[in-house]
């Protein structure tokens, strides 16, 4: 069925289903939920919700079929973004960038579409389908935002870089808290030795500086990754304040 012809619904489409099925059952028209509706190459008429029950009564319909389109908002976001990612791009970062950018919209779509994004009631009449249905407005808005996000390649990459920086900052903060509780780190004297310890013990968990910047922890040592040096200096300073 062409969903463009269905009404847009603000809220969970299952609320619409509950209201309409109760009205149909009260009118003595049973509702049968089906797993699929094969409607290809068939003529179809779409009626507004308020006109559907009068039509059913006027034509003496014996049964109405209910179909609900399942959805997983998180999976939909993941799938659409993966489809447009280049080989060297991390889809997870792109997903995070989109969800950061459209946090309220994603939250609204997940709340309005916990299981389904559209619902339709259908009957067979004179060789065709007569239907009424609704599509969640929040889901439509989410897809529109996703489409725009995916079409803006440069913007997507810029957002992904911001997301990467945020993730690196969170990782460095967590490592800093972990080092504060590491007695071996605290017992080492000298920031140069502490840098070597962190590099050997925590290894690849320390995110590398995004531009590859290097720093010297003192004037006599070889340059090391700037994120590593910054981490050691911050934790060392925090330990000094606790003395």
Secondary structure, DSSP 8 states (H G I E B T S, - for coil): --GGGSEEESS-HHHHHHHHHHHHHHTT-EEEE-S----TT--EEE--HHHHHHHHHHHT-SEEEEEEEE--HHHHHHHHHHHH--TTS-HHHHHHHHHHHTHHHHHHHHHH-SSEEEEEEEEEETTEEEEEEEEEHHHHHHHHHHHHHHH-HHHHHHHHHHHHHHHHHHHHHHHHHHHHT-HHHHH--SHHHHHHHHHHHHGGGS---TT--EE-SSTTS--EEHHHHHHHHHHHHHHHHH-
